[in-house]
């Protein structure tokens, strides 16, 4: 008796990996930009606390 087996469907992991790395890059650069703004704000407040403070987000 001959039994035919269907090949298992392989998940496309490469597509998900590419999507996750692009999201990771966006998160990485946004965290770096956010921490840079915080550092500039802290330095400006220490050096010139009486002047107009630099806003956290430069619009």
KOLPASE-609673 format. One record per residue: residue number from 1; x, y, z of N, C-alpha, C in turn. Coordinates in nm, 4 decimals. Layout:
<atoms>
+-----+----------+----------+----------+----------+----------+----------+----------+----------+----------+
!  nr !     n.px !     n.py !     n.pz !    ca.px !    ca.py !    ca.pz !     c.px !     c.py !     c.pz !
+-----+----------+----------+----------+----------+----------+----------+----------+----------+----------+
! NUM !        X !        Y !        Z !        X !        Y !        Z !        X !        Y !        Z !
...
+-----+----------+----------+----------+----------+----------+----------+----------+----------+----------+
</atoms>
This chain:
<atoms>
+-----+----------+----------+----------+----------+----------+----------+----------+----------+----------+
!  nr !     n.px !     n.py !     n.pz !    ca.px !    ca.py !    ca.pz !     c.px !     c.py !     c.pz !
+-----+----------+----------+----------+----------+----------+----------+----------+----------+----------+
!   1 !   0.0844 !  -0.1178 !   0.0000 !   0.0000 !   0.0000 !   0.0000 !   0.0886 !   0.1237 !   0.0000 !
!   2 !   0.0672 !   0.2103 !  -0.0964 !   0.1514 !   0.3284 !  -0.1136 !   0.0824 !   0.4493 !  -0.0509 !
!   3 !   0.1523 !   0.5110 !   0.0449 !   0.0967 !   0.6292 !   0.1123 !   0.1785 !   0.7504 !   0.0683 !
!   4 !   0.1109 !   0.8532 !   0.0168 !   0.1806 !   0.9743 !  -0.0291 !   0.1761 !   1.0780 !   0.0830 !
!   5 !   0.2924 !   1.1303 !   0.1139 !   0.3016 !   1.2334 !   0.2167 !   0.3108 !   1.3704 !   0.1509 !
!   6 !   0.2341 !   1.4647 !   0.2042 !   0.2453 !   1.6023 !   0.1549 !   0.3664 !   1.6672 !   0.2222 !
!   7 !   0.4444 !   1.7408 !   0.1472 !   0.5574 !   1.8094 !   0.2113 !   0.5066 !   1.9162 !   0.3077 !
!   8 !   0.5769 !   1.9293 !   0.4191 !   0.5363 !   2.0291 !   0.5179 !   0.5602 !   2.1693 !   0.4615 !
!   9 !   0.4691 !   2.2575 !   0.4945 !   0.4827 !   2.3949 !   0.4472 !   0.5856 !   2.4663 !   0.5344 !
!  10 !   0.6855 !   2.5235 !   0.4694 !   0.7926 !   2.5914 !   0.5421 !   0.7542 !   2.7378 !   0.5587 !
!  11 !   0.7674 !   2.7874 !   0.6802 !   0.7339 !   2.9275 !   0.7066 !   0.8378 !   3.0189 !   0.6431 !
!  12 !   0.7905 !   3.1304 !   0.5912 !   0.8803 !   3.2274 !   0.5281 !   0.9367 !   3.3173 !   0.6374 !
!  13 !   1.0484 !   3.2766 !   0.6954 !   1.1069 !   3.3514 !   0.8064 !   1.1847 !   3.4734 !   0.7592 !
!  14 !   1.2323 !   3.4704 !   0.6352 !   1.3146 !   3.5814 !   0.5868 !   1.2332 !   3.7101 !   0.5781 !
!  15 !   1.1092 !   3.7000 !   0.5336 !   1.0252 !   3.8196 !   0.5212 !   0.9992 !   3.8817 !   0.6584 !
!  16 !   0.9691 !   3.8001 !   0.7573 !   0.9449 !   3.8518 !   0.8917 !   1.0722 !   3.9102 !   0.9513 !
!  17 !   1.1859 !   3.8520 !   0.9199 !   1.3123 !   3.9024 !   0.9727 !   1.3419 !   4.0406 !   0.9166 !
!  18 !   1.3152 !   4.0599 !   0.7864 !   1.3401 !   4.1904 !   0.7252 !   1.2487 !   4.2959 !   0.7864 !
!  19 !   1.1226 !   4.2607 !   0.8088 !   1.0293 !   4.3563 !   0.8694 !   1.0739 !   4.3906 !   1.0111 !
!  20 !   1.1154 !   4.2911 !   1.0880 !   1.1536 !   4.3175 !   1.2261 !   1.2819 !   4.3997 !   1.2328 !
!  21 !   1.3757 !   4.3801 !   1.1399 !   1.4974 !   4.4598 !   1.1448 !   1.4693 !   4.6041 !   1.1077 !
!  22 !   1.3766 !   4.6292 !   1.0155 !   1.3453 !   4.7682 !   0.9821 !   1.2778 !   4.8375 !   1.1000 !
!  23 !   1.1903 !   4.7658 !   1.1707 !   1.1289 !   4.8243 !   1.2896 !   1.2329 !   4.8460 !   1.3986 !
!  24 !   1.3288 !   4.7558 !   1.4078 !   1.4334 !   4.7700 !   1.5080 !   1.5202 !   4.8919 !   1.4793 !
!  25 !   1.5506 !   4.9161 !   1.3507 !   1.6290 !   5.0344 !   1.3151 !   1.5535 !   5.1620 !   1.3483 !
!  26 !   1.4235 !   5.1648 !   1.3213 !   1.3433 !   5.2834 !   1.3526 !   1.3426 !   5.3084 !   1.5032 !
!  27 !   1.3246 !   5.2032 !   1.5809 !   1.3243 !   5.2177 !   1.7266 !   1.4607 !   5.2625 !   1.7770 !
!  28 !   1.5664 !   5.2084 !   1.7197 !   1.7016 !   5.2420 !   1.7610 !   1.7318 !   5.3893 !   1.7366 !
!  29 !   1.7007 !   5.4387 !   1.6171 !   1.7289 !   5.5792 !   1.5848 !   1.6390 !   5.6733 !   1.6631 !
!  30 !   1.5156 !   5.6342 !   1.6909 !   1.4279 !   5.7216 !   1.7691 !   1.4755 !   5.7311 !   1.9140 !
!  31 !   1.5259 !   5.6202 !   1.9696 !   1.5798 !   5.6238 !   2.1058 !   1.7055 !   5.7097 !   2.1104 !
!  32 !   1.7927 !   5.6971 !   2.0093 !   1.9132 !   5.7798 !   2.0058 !   1.8788 !   5.9277 !   1.9936 !
!  33 !   1.7840 !   5.9619 !   1.9081 !   1.7439 !   6.1019 !   1.8929 !   1.6807 !   6.1563 !   2.0195 !
!  34 !   1.5981 !   6.0762 !   2.0835 !   1.5326 !   6.1179 !   2.2074 !   1.6347 !   6.1431 !   2.3179 !
!  35 !   1.7328 !   6.0531 !   2.3330 !   1.8337 !   6.0715 !   2.4374 !   1.9254 !   6.1890 !   2.4054 !
!  36 !   1.9502 !   6.2174 !   2.2760 !   2.0307 !   6.3339 !   2.2391 !   1.9586 !   6.4627 !   2.2774 !
!  37 !   1.8284 !   6.4695 !   2.2523 !   1.7513 !   6.5878 !   2.2919 !   1.7528 !   6.6059 !   2.4434 !
!  38 !   1.7429 !   6.4967 !   2.5172 !   1.7452 !   6.5054 !   2.6635 !   1.8807 !   6.5559 !   2.7118 !
!  39 !   1.9895 !   6.5044 !   2.6531 !   2.1233 !   6.5488 !   2.6941 !   2.1443 !   6.6968 !   2.6636 !
!  40 !   2.1010 !   6.7426 !   2.5457 !   2.1139 !   6.8850 !   2.5128 !   2.0329 !   6.9715 !   2.6088 !
!  41 !   1.9156 !   6.9263 !   2.6468 !   1.8325 !   7.0015 !   2.7406 !   1.8982 !   7.0094 !   2.8775 !
!  42 !   1.9550 !   6.8991 !   2.9245 !   2.0208 !   6.8977 !   3.0560 !   2.1424 !   6.9894 !   3.0552 !
!  43 !   2.2244 !   6.9827 !   2.9497 !   2.3436 !   7.0672 !   2.9416 !   2.3041 !   7.2144 !   2.9354 !
!  44 !   2.2018 !   7.2475 !   2.8576 !   2.1583 !   7.3868 !   2.8470 !   2.1032 !   7.4372 !   2.9801 !
!  45 !   2.0337 !   7.3534 !   3.0543 !   1.9779 !   7.3964 !   3.1823 !   2.0868 !   7.4143 !   3.2874 !
!  46 !   2.1938 !   7.3376 !   3.2800 !   2.3037 !   7.3531 !   3.3755 !   2.3841 !   7.4787 !   3.3433 !
!  47 !   2.4127 !   7.5017 !   3.2149 !   2.4982 !   7.6134 !   3.1763 !   2.4244 !   7.7470 !   3.1765 !
!  48 !   2.2981 !   7.7499 !   3.1419 !   2.2235 !   7.8754 !   3.1364 !   2.0815 !   7.8536 !   3.1891 !
!  49 !   2.0668 !   7.8395 !   3.3195 !   1.9336 !   7.8084 !   3.3732 !   1.8363 !   7.9258 !   3.3654 !
!  50 !   1.8879 !   8.0517 !   3.3594 !   1.7993 !   8.1679 !   3.3592 !   1.7482 !   8.2020 !   3.2203 !
!  51 !   1.8181 !   8.1568 !   3.1172 !   1.7757 !   8.1870 !   2.9814 !   1.6592 !   8.0972 !   2.9412 !
!  52 !   1.6092 !   8.1210 !   2.8221 !   1.4997 !   8.0370 !   2.7716 !   1.5512 !   7.8949 !   2.7542 !
!  53 !   1.4843 !   7.8018 !   2.8151 !   1.5293 !   7.6628 !   2.8109 !   1.4994 !   7.6020 !   2.6741 !
!  54 !   1.5897 !   7.5173 !   2.6285 !   1.5698 !   7.4494 !   2.5005 !   1.4576 !   7.3478 !   2.5169 !
!  55 !   1.3561 !   7.3542 !   2.4307 !   1.2486 !   7.2542 !   2.4438 !   1.3001 !   7.1137 !   2.4146 !
!  56 !   1.2314 !   7.0167 !   2.4711 !   1.2752 !   6.8782 !   2.4554 !   1.2654 !   6.8337 !   2.3109 !
!  57 !   1.1580 !   6.8710 !   2.2436 !   1.1421 !   6.8353 !   2.1029 !   1.1520 !   6.9621 !   2.0202 !
!  58 !   1.2487 !   6.9652 !   1.9303 !   1.2655 !   7.0794 !   1.8412 !   1.1665 !   7.0627 !   1.7259 !
!  59 !   1.0703 !   7.1524 !   1.7178 !   0.9637 !   7.1393 !   1.6167 !   1.0042 !   7.2109 !   1.4891 !
+-----+----------+----------+----------+----------+----------+----------+----------+----------+----------+
</atoms>
